[in-house]
Amino acid sequence: ETGVTQTPRHLVMGMTNKKSLKCEQHLGHNAMYWYKQSAKKPLELMFVYSLEERVENNSVPSRFSPECPNSSHLFLHLHTLQPEDSALYLCASSWSGEKLFFGSGTQLSVL
Amino acid sequence: ILNVEQSPQSLHVQEGDSTNFTCSFPSSNFYALHWYRWETAKSPEALFVMTLNGDEKKKGRISATLNTKEGYSYLYIKGSQPEDSATYLCAFSGGGADGLTFGKGTHLIIQP
């Protein structure tokens, strides 16, 4: 148990669906992150929230929309995804950029 | 775009043998170098966070060294055990709130 909880563990969605991934941390951290793990690629940073302020990441398509309502919760809203967005999505938290604590991930399949 | 390279990509080691692998990273704007272990069906777990040139950290049979001037870090495992089988990730931090840049990892398999 890492102190970072992600739901759901698995998600299958069509290209026209709207879904959300949820992450909650119980560690008192002040930064939260979304990472994407695609096959044969390194973990790729998508979004960072530090003290509930979003650090812009211009390379992520707008069909991914993060939300951080407070320092313990992070969401990733998904809409009109493409099959190439199928991947493992990992949430993590840290204290001021120190070592990351990861959730167990959401394995996403887009049909 | 930051380039973090790890080698080898995969490694098969006999139980009881020692092994090591490499992470190379940009030597400019360095803040910290992280090592994580990612076992199958689990979450990545932090092993070390290293910040000082010449630093060496140890956790049981695993140790790591850091050379920030030339931009590399080594991870060593002494007397490999089957439970060491995992993917070992290194990640570069330039500081601030920008998050970490990860390498592709070294996939280590310990053969009994």
Backbone of each chain as ProteinMPNN parsed JSONL, in Angstrom:
{"seq_chain_A": "ETGVTQTPRHLVMGMTNKKSLKCEQHLGHNAMYWYKQSAKKPLELMFVYSLEERVENNSVPSRFSPECPNSSHLFLHLHTLQPEDSALYLCASSWSGEKLFFGSGTQLSVL", "coords_chain_A": {"N_chain_A": [[0.844, -1.193, 0.0], [0.782, 2.047, -1.049], [-0.188, 4.468, -0.267], [-1.342, 5.968, -2.166], [-4.182, 5.989, -4.039], [-5.807, 4.677, -6.822], [-8.548, 4.727, -9.074], [-10.64, 3.664, -11.821], [-9.18, 0.303, -11.799], [-9.087, -0.957, -14.224], [-10.226, 0.004, -17.459], [-12.431, 0.138, -20.128], [-13.282, 1.8, -22.987], [-15.31, 3.405, -25.492], [-14.675, 5.417, -28.437], [-16.346, 7.588, -28.383], [-17.123, 7.935, -25.833], [-17.272, 9.448, -22.499], [-15.23, 9.545, -19.755], [-13.824, 9.333, -16.409], [-10.748, 9.289, -14.604], [-9.71, 8.6, -11.306], [-7.783, 9.781, -8.557], [-6.393, 9.528, -5.337], [-4.581, 10.734, -2.603], [-3.097, 9.911, 0.534], [-1.083, 11.003, 1.997], [-0.347, 13.519, 2.704], [0.96, 15.062, 0.828], [2.115, 17.732, -1.395], [2.13, 17.902, -4.114], [0.896, 16.573, -7.16], [0.638, 14.17, -9.811], [0.079, 13.149, -13.223], [1.003, 10.374, -15.118], [1.809, 8.686, -18.177], [2.057, 5.432, -19.459], [3.06, 3.921, -22.212], [3.377, 1.118, -24.456], [6.711, 0.05, -24.801], [7.759, 2.559, -24.428], [9.141, 5.258, -22.432], [7.991, 6.161, -19.107], [5.773, 8.799, -19.296], [5.427, 12.146, -18.583], [2.393, 13.781, -17.981], [0.735, 15.735, -16.659], [1.227, 18.141, -14.033], [0.417, 19.051, -10.776], [1.044, 21.483, -8.487], [0.799, 22.51, -5.237], [-1.902, 22.697, -5.76], [-1.976, 24.198, -8.059], [-1.894, 24.18, -11.545], [0.756, 23.028, -13.562], [1.583, 23.892, -16.715], [1.311, 21.724, -19.529], [1.975, 21.597, -22.67], [2.054, 19.645, -24.582], [0.152, 17.724, -24.335], [-2.801, 16.355, -25.645], [-5.99, 18.05, -25.931], [-8.108, 16.403, -25.388], [-7.618, 15.132, -23.064], [-8.198, 16.074, -19.817], [-7.235, 17.517, -16.901], [-8.076, 17.707, -13.383], [-7.845, 19.222, -10.248], [-9.191, 19.357, -7.37], [-8.483, 19.666, -4.687], [-5.635, 19.284, -2.461], [-5.455, 16.571, -2.067], [-6.779, 15.12, -3.974], [-7.043, 14.095, -7.375], [-8.06, 14.261, -10.72], [-8.522, 12.779, -13.959], [-10.023, 13.679, -16.756], [-11.573, 12.19, -19.496], [-12.287, 12.369, -22.93], [-13.642, 11.668, -26.134], [-11.514, 9.932, -26.947], [-8.731, 8.344, -28.694], [-7.807, 5.227, -30.275], [-5.014, 4.983, -30.01], [-4.521, 6.11, -27.582], [-4.725, 4.204, -25.722], [-3.326, 2.799, -22.887], [-1.302, 2.516, -19.881], [-2.218, 4.438, -17.163], [-0.772, 6.337, -14.751], [-0.979, 7.663, -11.526], [0.71, 9.889, -9.311], [2.191, 11.14, -6.271], [3.971, 13.664, -4.408], [6.173, 15.253, -2.021], [6.893, 18.428, -2.537], [8.33, 17.863, -4.948], [10.065, 15.831, -4.262], [10.836, 12.282, -3.775], [8.673, 10.175, -5.695], [5.455, 8.803, -5.01], [3.6, 6.22, -6.183], [0.37, 5.387, -7.548], [-1.578, 2.395, -8.245], [-2.295, 2.386, -10.856], [-4.292, 2.806, -13.89], [-5.402, 0.692, -16.293], [-6.067, 1.414, -19.468], [-8.201, 0.875, -22.191], [-9.01, 1.804, -25.406], [-11.555, 1.526, -27.65]], "CA_chain_A": [[0.0, 0.0, 0.0], [1.677, 3.198, -1.204], [-0.831, 5.688, 0.191], [-1.947, 6.608, -3.329], [-5.226, 5.074, -4.508], [-6.343, 5.026, -8.137], [-9.683, 3.962, -9.586], [-10.701, 2.219, -11.698], [-7.944, -0.404, -12.169], [-9.198, -1.247, -15.66], [-11.295, 0.768, -18.1], [-12.589, -0.018, -21.567], [-14.213, 2.825, -23.441], [-15.396, 3.698, -26.908], [-14.1, 6.708, -28.799], [-17.293, 8.679, -28.137], [-17.443, 7.98, -24.4], [-16.603, 10.339, -21.557], [-14.96, 8.853, -18.493], [-12.846, 10.016, -15.559], [-9.884, 8.533, -13.71], [-9.631, 9.265, -10.006], [-6.605, 9.496, -7.738], [-6.458, 10.116, -4.0], [-3.382, 10.445, -1.802], [-3.307, 10.041, 1.979], [0.281, 11.178, 2.501], [-0.087, 14.917, 3.024], [1.846, 15.645, -0.174], [1.63, 18.981, -1.977], [2.205, 17.84, -5.571], [0.31, 15.36, -7.742], [1.07, 14.026, -11.196], [-0.403, 12.079, -14.103], [1.973, 9.835, -16.051], [1.286, 7.715, -19.141], [3.017, 4.397, -19.841], [2.713, 3.191, -23.432], [4.292, 0.003, -24.722], [8.058, 0.332, -25.321], [8.102, 3.975, -24.24], [9.331, 5.571, -21.011], [6.92, 6.872, -18.418], [5.69, 10.13, -19.907], [4.693, 13.081, -17.734], [1.281, 14.464, -18.642], [0.338, 16.934, -15.917], [1.711, 18.323, -12.67], [-0.231, 20.046, -9.931], [1.852, 21.807, -7.32], [-0.019, 23.361, -4.378], [-3.19, 22.787, -6.463], [-1.845, 24.99, -9.281], [-1.456, 23.306, -12.633], [1.915, 23.378, -14.387], [1.134, 23.629, -18.072], [2.041, 20.801, -20.383], [1.326, 21.877, -23.945], [2.124, 18.543, -25.536], [-0.93, 16.763, -24.104], [-4.019, 16.757, -26.386], [-7.063, 18.603, -25.098], [-9.078, 15.36, -25.024], [-7.282, 14.816, -21.686], [-8.434, 17.276, -19.037], [-7.04, 17.229, -15.487], [-8.748, 18.534, -12.385], [-7.295, 19.002, -8.908], [-10.041, 20.164, -6.498], [-7.749, 19.929, -3.442], [-4.288, 18.684, -2.511], [-5.514, 15.114, -1.9], [-7.522, 14.485, -5.057], [-6.683, 14.442, -8.746], [-8.863, 13.554, -11.706], [-8.188, 12.94, -15.376], [-11.258, 13.517, -17.521], [-11.262, 11.671, -20.831], [-13.409, 12.429, -23.88], [-13.317, 11.417, -27.546], [-10.154, 9.401, -27.062], [-8.369, 7.572, -29.862], [-7.22, 3.926, -29.896], [-3.589, 5.123, -29.612], [-4.463, 6.569, -26.188], [-4.72, 3.007, -24.863], [-2.059, 2.8, -22.148], [-1.421, 2.509, -18.427], [-2.156, 5.804, -16.635], [-0.324, 6.282, -13.367], [-1.006, 8.863, -10.704], [1.747, 9.897, -8.29], [2.247, 12.345, -5.451], [5.256, 13.873, -3.742], [6.311, 16.469, -1.228], [7.777, 19.42, -3.161], [9.186, 17.316, -5.986], [10.935, 14.748, -3.809], [10.517, 11.009, -4.399], [7.277, 9.972, -6.053], [4.696, 7.635, -4.554], [2.702, 5.936, -7.291], [-0.79, 4.523, -7.441], [-1.455, 1.125, -8.956], [-2.511, 2.618, -12.284], [-5.509, 2.43, -14.61], [-5.111, 0.16, -17.635], [-7.124, 1.95, -20.33], [-8.303, 0.393, -23.571], [-9.946, 2.596, -26.196], [-11.957, 0.701, -28.798]], "C_chain_A": [[0.882, 1.247, 0.0], [1.099, 4.474, -0.626], [-1.448, 6.482, -0.94], [-2.921, 5.607, -3.957], [-5.776, 5.562, -5.836], [-7.53, 4.142, -8.466], [-10.117, 4.525, -10.935], [-9.347, 1.583, -12.035], [-7.91, -0.68, -13.672], [-10.372, -0.449, -16.217], [-11.266, 0.502, -19.596], [-13.616, 1.002, -22.008], [-14.175, 2.978, -24.959], [-14.903, 5.11, -27.18], [-15.051, 7.87, -28.53], [-17.64, 8.833, -26.661], [-16.743, 9.114, -23.685], [-16.437, 9.571, -20.248], [-13.966, 9.683, -17.693], [-12.045, 9.013, -14.749], [-9.747, 9.336, -12.422], [-8.38, 8.831, -9.263], [-6.752, 10.213, -6.408], [-5.191, 9.75, -3.237], [-3.631, 10.791, -0.336], [-1.993, 10.338, 2.686], [0.599, 12.613, 2.886], [0.843, 15.603, 2.04], [1.237, 16.897, -0.787], [1.738, 19.017, -3.499], [1.623, 16.514, -6.053], [0.537, 15.372, -9.245], [0.226, 12.976, -11.915], [0.728, 11.699, -15.047], [1.27, 8.832, -16.961], [2.396, 6.731, -19.488], [2.472, 3.667, -21.061], [3.758, 2.12, -23.652], [5.591, 0.527, -25.337], [8.427, 1.801, -25.273], [8.354, 4.218, -22.761], [8.059, 6.168, -20.42], [6.938, 8.322, -18.882], [4.844, 11.043, -19.02], [3.607, 13.786, -18.536], [0.979, 15.796, -17.951], [0.952, 16.915, -14.526], [0.824, 19.353, -11.994], [0.644, 20.243, -8.699], [1.084, 22.829, -6.5], [-1.338, 23.7, -5.08], [-3.165, 23.71, -7.673], [-1.293, 24.081, -10.377], [-0.232, 23.877, -13.334], [1.567, 22.964, -15.805], [1.989, 22.586, -18.765], [1.384, 20.858, -21.754], [1.32, 20.697, -24.902], [1.003, 17.534, -25.351], [-2.188, 17.233, -24.838], [-5.138, 17.171, -25.438], [-8.142, 17.572, -24.761], [-8.767, 14.773, -23.636], [-7.402, 16.098, -20.873], [-8.273, 16.98, -17.558], [-7.85, 18.168, -14.609], [-8.181, 18.192, -11.026], [-8.083, 19.872, -7.924], [-9.409, 20.495, -5.154], [-6.45, 19.134, -3.47], [-4.31, 17.163, -2.406], [-6.12, 14.385, -3.082], [-7.104, 15.023, -6.417], [-7.534, 13.6, -9.682], [-8.244, 13.745, -13.082], [-9.442, 12.628, -16.162], [-10.886, 13.2, -18.973], [-12.474, 11.838, -21.746], [-12.892, 12.355, -25.309], [-11.876, 10.956, -27.722], [-9.998, 8.596, -28.345], [-7.784, 6.232, -29.426], [-5.761, 4.037, -29.442], [-3.42, 5.69, -28.212], [-4.525, 5.405, -25.209], [-3.342, 2.89, -24.213], [-2.356, 2.578, -20.676], [-1.256, 3.949, -17.943], [-1.881, 5.719, -15.142], [-0.433, 7.651, -12.72], [0.134, 8.764, -9.687], [1.622, 11.171, -7.465], [3.638, 12.451, -4.838], [5.17, 15.101, -2.853], [7.358, 17.345, -1.921], [8.783, 18.814, -4.131], [10.176, 16.28, -5.521], [10.413, 13.41, -4.35], [9.013, 10.822, -4.586], [6.727, 8.711, -5.401], [3.602, 7.416, -5.598], [1.477, 5.16, -6.836], [-0.586, 3.274, -8.278], [-1.802, 1.244, -10.441], [-3.891, 2.218, -12.768], [-5.081, 1.948, -15.985], [-6.286, 0.533, -18.54], [-7.053, 1.345, -21.721], [-9.372, 1.208, -24.285], [-10.272, 1.822, -27.474], [-12.468, 1.561, -29.946]], "O_chain_A": [[1.64, 1.475, 0.942], [1.813, 5.469, -0.503], [-2.016, 7.55, -0.713], [-2.525, 4.512, -4.357], [-6.167, 6.722, -5.965], [-7.522, 2.947, -8.172], [-9.982, 5.724, -11.176], [-8.452, 2.279, -12.515], [-6.855, -0.643, -14.304], [-11.381, -0.251, -15.54], [-10.228, 0.622, -20.247], [-14.713, 1.058, -21.452], [-13.163, 2.719, -25.61], [-14.733, 5.905, -26.255], [-14.614, 9.018, -28.456], [-18.366, 9.752, -26.282], [-15.763, 9.673, -24.177], [-17.398, 9.02, -19.711], [-13.346, 10.609, -18.216], [-12.582, 8.015, -14.268], [-9.679, 10.565, -12.433], [-7.97, 7.673, -9.327], [-7.183, 11.365, -6.356], [-4.779, 8.59, -3.228], [-4.268, 11.791, -0.003], [-1.81, 9.966, 3.845], [1.704, 12.897, 3.347], [1.456, 16.618, 2.374], [0.028, 17.115, -0.721], [1.468, 20.05, -4.112], [1.829, 15.47, -5.435], [0.616, 16.429, -9.871], [-0.275, 12.036, -11.298], [1.336, 12.555, -15.69], [0.277, 8.212, -16.58], [3.526, 7.127, -19.773], [1.529, 2.883, -20.951], [4.867, 2.187, -23.121], [5.575, 1.335, -26.266], [9.316, 2.242, -26.001], [7.846, 3.479, -21.917], [7.172, 6.62, -21.143], [7.976, 8.984, -18.865], [3.683, 10.745, -18.742], [3.856, 14.317, -19.619], [0.971, 16.85, -18.588], [1.169, 15.863, -13.924], [0.518, 20.398, -12.568], [0.943, 19.297, -7.97], [0.751, 23.902, -7.003], [-1.825, 24.829, -5.009], [-4.212, 23.983, -8.26], [-0.352, 23.317, -10.159], [-0.189, 25.063, -13.659], [1.285, 21.792, -16.057], [3.211, 22.557, -18.618], [0.346, 20.232, -21.972], [0.647, 20.744, -25.932], [0.902, 16.581, -26.124], [-2.602, 18.38, -24.676], [-5.22, 16.705, -24.302], [-9.006, 17.843, -23.928], [-9.563, 14.005, -23.097], [-6.774, 17.103, -21.207], [-9.093, 16.256, -16.995], [-8.251, 19.256, -15.022], [-8.047, 17.019, -10.679], [-7.689, 21.009, -7.664], [-9.762, 21.502, -4.54], [-6.202, 18.386, -4.416], [-3.284, 16.521, -2.633], [-5.995, 13.165, -3.189], [-6.85, 16.214, -6.594], [-7.711, 12.399, -9.479], [-7.543, 14.723, -13.342], [-9.877, 11.479, -16.237], [-10.025, 13.838, -19.579], [-13.585, 11.475, -21.359], [-11.843, 12.908, -25.64], [-11.12, 11.504, -28.525], [-10.975, 8.219, -28.991], [-7.306, 6.118, -28.297], [-5.32, 3.27, -28.586], [-2.302, 5.75, -27.7], [-4.392, 5.599, -24.0], [-2.321, 2.882, -24.9], [-3.514, 2.465, -20.272], [-0.268, 4.606, -18.273], [-2.64, 5.121, -14.379], [-0.032, 8.663, -13.295], [0.481, 7.666, -9.252], [1.025, 12.153, -7.904], [4.379, 11.472, -4.758], [4.22, 15.88, -2.927], [8.551, 17.045, -1.895], [9.951, 19.2, -4.139], [11.048, 15.876, -6.289], [9.622, 13.404, -5.294], [8.203, 11.246, -3.763], [7.419, 7.703, -5.258], [2.789, 8.302, -5.862], [1.527, 4.386, -5.88], [0.442, 3.111, -8.935], [-1.617, 0.29, -11.197], [-4.573, 1.402, -12.147], [-4.472, 2.693, -16.753], [-7.386, 0.005, -18.374], [-5.994, 1.307, -22.348], [-10.509, 1.292, -23.82], [-9.388, 1.506, -28.27], [-12.848, 1.033, -30.991]]}, "seq_chain_B": "ILNVEQSPQSLHVQEGDSTNFTCSFPSSNFYALHWYRWETAKSPEALFVMTLNGDEKKKGRISATLNTKEGYSYLYIKGSQPEDSATYLCAFSGGGADGLTFGKGTHLIIQP", "coords_chain_B": {"N_chain_B": [[13.957, 18.829, -25.337], [14.48, 16.481, -22.852], [16.935, 13.92, -22.483], [17.052, 10.797, -21.235], [18.824, 7.991, -20.771], [18.9, 4.473, -20.493], [20.816, 1.555, -19.883], [21.675, -1.96, -19.836], [18.754, -2.667, -21.962], [17.47, -4.998, -21.201], [18.22, -7.723, -18.986], [19.574, -10.783, -18.072], [20.315, -12.589, -15.233], [22.139, -14.839, -13.255], [21.012, -16.377, -10.27], [22.464, -15.282, -7.266], [24.647, -14.092, -8.466], [26.307, -10.921, -8.988], [25.331, -7.722, -10.292], [25.105, -4.862, -12.517], [23.793, -1.771, -13.782], [23.225, 1.031, -16.031], [22.508, 4.543, -16.026], [22.159, 7.36, -18.012], [22.173, 10.913, -18.206], [21.196, 14.401, -18.717], [23.854, 16.676, -18.045], [23.576, 19.278, -17.415], [21.682, 21.799, -15.659], [21.016, 20.173, -13.483], [19.216, 18.674, -10.812], [18.309, 16.472, -9.26], [18.63, 12.865, -9.179], [16.688, 10.07, -9.612], [16.027, 6.688, -8.605], [13.919, 3.95, -9.312], [12.124, 0.968, -8.524], [10.207, -1.337, -10.31], [8.024, -3.712, -9.95], [6.31, -6.47, -11.48], [2.813, -6.102, -11.861], [2.655, -4.375, -9.755], [3.103, -1.088, -8.166], [5.47, 1.433, -9.256], [8.298, 1.847, -7.137], [10.118, 3.944, -5.022], [13.647, 3.832, -4.844], [16.115, 5.249, -4.479], [17.0, 8.701, -4.026], [19.13, 10.95, -5.376], [21.41, 13.594, -5.034], [23.907, 14.847, -4.832], [27.078, 15.247, -6.405], [29.198, 12.456, -6.746], [27.963, 11.105, -4.771], [26.965, 8.209, -2.926], [24.61, 5.715, -2.41], [22.967, 3.285, -0.345], [20.939, 0.391, 0.037], [20.275, -2.266, 1.672], [21.147, -4.952, -0.344], [21.415, -3.433, -2.55], [22.879, -0.746, -4.269], [23.802, 2.616, -5.278], [25.499, 4.913, -7.41], [26.58, 8.262, -8.223], [27.393, 10.54, -10.783], [27.462, 13.684, -11.501], [28.81, 15.481, -13.084], [29.618, 14.226, -15.438], [27.276, 13.076, -16.09], [26.03, 10.502, -15.355], [24.75, 7.545, -13.706], [25.14, 4.654, -11.709], [23.551, 1.588, -10.917], [23.844, -0.948, -8.574], [23.512, -4.393, -7.857], [24.045, -6.719, -5.433], [24.762, -10.148, -5.106], [22.38, -11.369, -6.421], [18.881, -12.04, -6.059], [15.86, -13.984, -6.641], [13.67, -12.311, -6.046], [14.562, -9.844, -6.779], [13.965, -9.488, -9.379], [12.655, -7.308, -11.694], [11.653, -4.189, -13.251], [13.934, -1.613, -13.512], [13.951, 1.763, -13.043], [15.326, 4.891, -13.951], [15.258, 8.396, -13.231], [15.346, 11.784, -14.145], [15.637, 14.921, -12.541], [15.129, 18.338, -12.939], [14.57, 20.045, -10.99], [12.245, 22.262, -9.296], [8.751, 22.418, -10.212], [8.416, 20.697, -12.313], [8.213, 17.962, -12.602], [9.402, 14.553, -13.199], [11.743, 13.222, -15.605], [11.748, 10.238, -17.148], [13.792, 7.318, -17.862], [13.703, 4.471, -20.161], [13.999, 2.191, -18.738], [15.587, -0.701, -17.188], [15.098, -4.027, -17.65], [15.213, -6.526, -15.449], [15.926, -9.902, -14.988], [16.11, -12.521, -12.782], [17.56, -15.596, -12.72], [16.881, -18.731, -11.311]], "CA_chain_B": [[13.53, 17.523, -24.843], [15.509, 15.843, -22.056], [17.228, 12.562, -22.893], [17.514, 9.928, -20.153], [19.063, 6.699, -21.401], [19.276, 3.39, -19.587], [21.326, 0.354, -20.553], [21.004, -2.463, -21.032], [17.286, -2.679, -21.892], [17.1, -6.159, -20.398], [19.374, -8.383, -18.415], [19.311, -12.047, -17.375], [21.412, -12.819, -14.292], [22.004, -16.056, -12.442], [20.848, -16.15, -8.827], [23.727, -15.251, -6.532], [25.609, -13.214, -9.136], [26.122, -9.484, -8.841], [25.092, -7.079, -11.57], [24.949, -3.409, -12.471], [23.344, -1.14, -15.013], [23.61, 2.433, -16.168], [21.58, 5.598, -16.424], [22.832, 8.601, -18.394], [21.217, 12.025, -18.144], [21.856, 15.686, -19.005], [24.671, 17.146, -16.929], [23.24, 20.675, -17.126], [20.43, 22.018, -14.932], [20.744, 18.979, -12.677], [18.76, 18.859, -9.438], [18.32, 15.17, -8.576], [18.481, 11.654, -9.969], [15.89, 9.101, -8.854], [15.932, 5.288, -9.042], [12.692, 3.271, -8.89], [11.964, -0.444, -8.88], [8.82, -1.587, -10.72], [7.734, -5.135, -10.073], [5.113, -6.775, -12.255], [1.521, -6.007, -11.168], [2.74, -3.451, -8.617], [3.428, 0.29, -8.515], [6.891, 1.779, -9.1], [8.637, 2.161, -5.746], [11.384, 4.668, -4.976], [14.815, 3.233, -4.192], [17.046, 6.294, -4.058], [17.024, 10.03, -4.629], [20.52, 11.367, -5.206], [21.544, 14.989, -5.446], [25.28, 15.369, -4.79], [28.077, 14.57, -7.222], [30.01, 11.551, -5.966], [27.14, 10.472, -3.739], [26.709, 6.785, -3.027], [23.553, 5.339, -1.47], [22.862, 1.838, -0.213], [19.734, -0.128, 0.688], [20.453, -3.718, 1.635], [22.114, -5.419, -1.338], [21.359, -2.523, -3.702], [23.551, 0.537, -4.059], [23.844, 3.459, -6.46], [26.484, 6.0, -7.412], [26.142, 9.402, -9.03], [28.395, 11.465, -11.328], [26.668, 14.738, -12.147], [29.636, 16.224, -14.05], [29.579, 13.511, -16.714], [25.874, 12.711, -16.349], [25.662, 9.089, -15.294], [24.554, 6.893, -12.415], [25.128, 3.199, -11.773], [22.848, 0.846, -9.877], [24.489, -2.236, -8.355], [22.831, -5.368, -7.018], [25.01, -7.721, -4.999], [24.15, -11.428, -4.75], [20.994, -11.261, -6.911], [17.879, -13.002, -5.612], [14.697, -13.951, -7.536], [12.788, -11.173, -5.749], [15.114, -8.633, -7.4], [13.435, -9.389, -10.739], [11.81, -6.121, -11.818], [12.192, -3.153, -14.133], [14.564, -0.552, -12.72], [13.808, 3.025, -13.759], [15.939, 6.085, -13.402], [14.538, 9.596, -13.624], [16.089, 13.034, -13.972], [14.881, 16.085, -12.089], [15.779, 19.627, -13.06], [14.103, 20.876, -9.89], [10.981, 22.949, -9.512], [7.52, 21.618, -10.242], [8.281, 20.153, -13.666], [8.102, 16.504, -12.642], [10.597, 13.787, -13.536], [11.879, 12.636, -16.931], [12.149, 8.851, -16.934], [14.329, 6.456, -18.897], [12.829, 3.352, -20.516], [14.168, 1.151, -17.735], [16.312, -1.96, -17.41], [14.267, -5.152, -17.197], [16.123, -7.505, -14.851], [15.353, -11.22, -14.676], [17.046, -13.35, -12.016], [17.269, -16.999, -13.012], [17.297, -19.588, -10.191]], "C_chain_B": [[14.691, 16.863, -24.102], [15.674, 14.396, -22.473], [17.793, 11.79, -21.711], [17.603, 8.52, -20.731], [19.456, 5.662, -20.359], [19.777, 2.198, -20.396], [21.811, -0.649, -19.508], [19.478, -2.371, -20.883], [16.793, -3.843, -21.055], [18.35, -6.948, -20.047], [18.919, -9.662, -17.709], [20.527, -12.359, -16.517], [21.12, -14.075, -13.484], [21.875, -15.674, -10.961], [22.2, -16.243, -8.125], [24.786, -14.367, -7.161], [25.303, -11.756, -8.821], [25.981, -8.854, -10.226], [25.031, -5.57, -11.404], [24.427, -2.917, -13.802], [23.421, 0.37, -14.878], [22.433, 3.329, -16.513], [22.414, 6.811, -16.818], [21.796, 9.698, -18.555], [21.948, 13.316, -18.461], [22.658, 16.159, -17.794], [24.389, 18.616, -16.597], [21.884, 20.748, -16.433], [20.027, 20.808, -14.086], [20.259, 19.378, -11.295], [18.833, 17.554, -8.663], [18.185, 14.045, -9.588], [17.783, 10.616, -9.094], [16.065, 7.71, -9.455], [14.66, 4.682, -8.453], [12.768, 1.809, -9.309], [10.494, -0.679, -9.168], [8.659, -3.074, -10.942], [6.425, -5.338, -10.813], [3.88, -6.722, -11.354], [1.583, -5.14, -9.902], [3.014, -2.041, -9.117], [4.932, 0.485, -8.464], [7.152, 2.254, -7.667], [10.012, 2.815, -5.715], [12.457, 3.871, -4.243], [15.714, 4.319, -3.609], [16.701, 7.614, -4.735], [18.403, 10.603, -4.324], [20.681, 12.773, -5.766], [22.989, 15.451, -5.575], [26.219, 14.559, -5.671], [28.958, 13.7, -6.336], [29.241, 10.797, -4.89], [27.021, 8.979, -4.002], [25.665, 6.445, -1.968], [23.403, 3.825, -1.485], [21.583, 1.477, 0.521], [19.81, -1.639, 0.591], [21.52, -4.11, 0.633], [22.185, -4.499, -2.565], [22.064, -1.22, -3.349], [23.568, 1.303, -5.379], [24.895, 4.534, -6.283], [26.028, 7.072, -8.389], [27.343, 10.228, -9.475], [27.64, 12.525, -12.117], [27.47, 15.492, -13.197], [29.596, 15.569, -15.422], [28.19, 12.956, -17.02], [25.604, 11.222, -16.389], [25.524, 8.627, -13.848], [24.558, 5.388, -12.647], [24.28, 2.653, -10.631], [23.483, -0.539, -9.794], [23.588, -3.124, -7.502], [23.821, -6.477, -6.718], [24.272, -9.007, -4.636], [22.669, -11.483, -5.124], [20.114, -12.399, -6.4], [16.666, -12.924, -6.546], [13.78, -12.752, -7.293], [13.325, -9.848, -6.274], [14.606, -8.46, -8.835], [12.414, -8.261, -10.809], [12.367, -5.259, -12.943], [12.708, -2.02, -13.257], [14.583, 0.722, -13.571], [14.669, 4.091, -13.118], [15.196, 7.295, -13.959], [15.331, 10.829, -13.239], [15.143, 14.133, -13.502], [15.722, 17.328, -12.278], [15.35, 20.582, -11.961], [12.778, 21.528, -10.232], [9.815, 21.975, -9.566], [7.324, 20.928, -11.584], [8.135, 18.65, -13.722], [9.409, 15.874, -13.09], [10.56, 13.345, -14.988], [12.487, 11.258, -16.757], [12.878, 8.276, -18.14], [13.368, 5.304, -19.151], [12.957, 2.185, -19.546], [15.064, 0.014, -18.183], [15.471, -3.071, -16.803], [15.189, -6.273, -16.743], [15.381, -8.79, -14.513], [16.429, -12.036, -13.98], [16.633, -14.801, -12.203], [17.775, -17.88, -11.872], [18.352, -20.611, -10.622]], "O_chain_B": [[15.772, 16.704, -24.668], [14.696, 13.715, -22.782], [18.888, 12.091, -21.236], [16.597, 7.931, -21.128], [20.247, 5.94, -19.457], [19.236, 1.874, -21.453], [22.293, -0.267, -18.442], [18.974, -2.039, -19.81], [15.832, -3.715, -20.297], [19.383, -6.854, -20.709], [18.016, -9.642, -16.873], [21.65, -12.389, -17.021], [19.982, -14.324, -13.085], [22.549, -14.764, -10.478], [22.976, -17.168, -8.364], [25.718, -13.933, -6.484], [24.186, -11.407, -8.438], [26.465, -9.405, -11.215], [24.918, -5.062, -10.288], [24.599, -3.574, -14.83], [23.645, 0.917, -13.798], [21.495, 2.922, -17.199], [23.276, 7.247, -16.056], [20.673, 9.442, -18.989], [23.178, 13.344, -18.476], [22.197, 16.057, -16.657], [24.905, 19.138, -15.608], [21.043, 19.865, -16.602], [18.848, 20.468, -13.99], [20.801, 20.293, -10.674], [19.352, 17.517, -7.547], [17.695, 14.24, -10.7], [18.225, 10.322, -7.984], [16.23, 7.568, -10.667], [14.353, 4.862, -7.275], [13.392, 1.463, -10.312], [9.629, -0.281, -8.387], [9.083, -3.627, -11.957], [5.539, -4.484, -10.777], [3.895, -7.227, -10.231], [0.668, -5.172, -9.079], [3.141, -1.81, -10.319], [5.616, -0.213, -7.716], [6.34, 2.962, -7.072], [10.961, 2.304, -6.309], [12.218, 3.312, -3.173], [16.033, 4.316, -2.42], [16.186, 7.648, -5.852], [18.794, 10.725, -3.163], [20.156, 13.098, -6.831], [23.272, 16.361, -6.355], [26.163, 13.329, -5.683], [29.417, 14.152, -5.287], [29.8, 9.956, -4.187], [26.982, 8.539, -5.151], [25.794, 6.817, -0.802], [23.671, 3.167, -2.49], [21.185, 2.138, 1.48], [19.459, -2.227, -0.432], [22.664, -3.665, 0.731], [22.935, -4.767, -3.504], [21.869, -0.665, -2.268], [23.376, 0.729, -6.451], [25.155, 5.005, -5.175], [25.201, 6.824, -9.266], [28.204, 10.576, -8.666], [27.232, 12.296, -13.255], [26.89, 16.083, -14.107], [29.548, 16.252, -16.445], [27.963, 12.421, -18.105], [25.014, 10.723, -17.348], [26.082, 9.209, -12.918], [24.044, 4.905, -13.656], [24.291, 3.186, -9.521], [23.643, -1.22, -10.807], [22.976, -2.659, -6.541], [24.369, -7.099, -7.628], [23.263, -8.962, -3.933], [21.809, -11.626, -4.256], [20.537, -13.552, -6.319], [16.46, -11.892, -7.186], [13.18, -12.233, -8.234], [12.627, -8.835, -6.224], [14.795, -7.403, -9.436], [11.428, -8.259, -10.072], [13.416, -5.559, -13.513], [12.004, -1.533, -12.372], [15.15, 0.752, -14.664], [14.741, 4.191, -11.893], [14.583, 7.224, -15.024], [15.908, 10.907, -12.155], [14.018, 14.264, -13.984], [16.873, 17.388, -11.844], [15.701, 21.761, -11.972], [12.257, 21.36, -11.334], [9.881, 20.864, -9.04], [6.196, 20.606, -11.958], [7.947, 18.101, -14.808], [10.398, 16.567, -13.33], [9.486, 13.119, -15.547], [13.611, 11.125, -16.274], [12.636, 8.673, -19.28], [12.355, 5.162, -18.466], [12.113, 1.289, -19.536], [15.276, -0.21, -19.374], [15.169, -3.064, -15.609], [15.866, -6.897, -17.56], [14.349, -8.773, -13.842], [17.523, -12.223, -14.514], [15.507, -15.187, -11.888], [18.945, -17.802, -11.497], [18.81, -21.409, -9.804]]}, "name": "protein", "num_of_chains": 2, "seq": "ETGVTQTPRHLVMGMTNKKSLKCEQHLGHNAMYWYKQSAKKPLELMFVYSLEERVENNSVPSRFSPECPNSSHLFLHLHTLQPEDSALYLCASSWSGEKLFFGSGTQLSVLILNVEQSPQSLHVQEGDSTNFTCSFPSSNFYALHWYRWETAKSPEALFVMTLNGDEKKKGRISATLNTKEGYSYLYIKGSQPEDSATYLCAFSGGGADGLTFGKGTHLIIQP"}
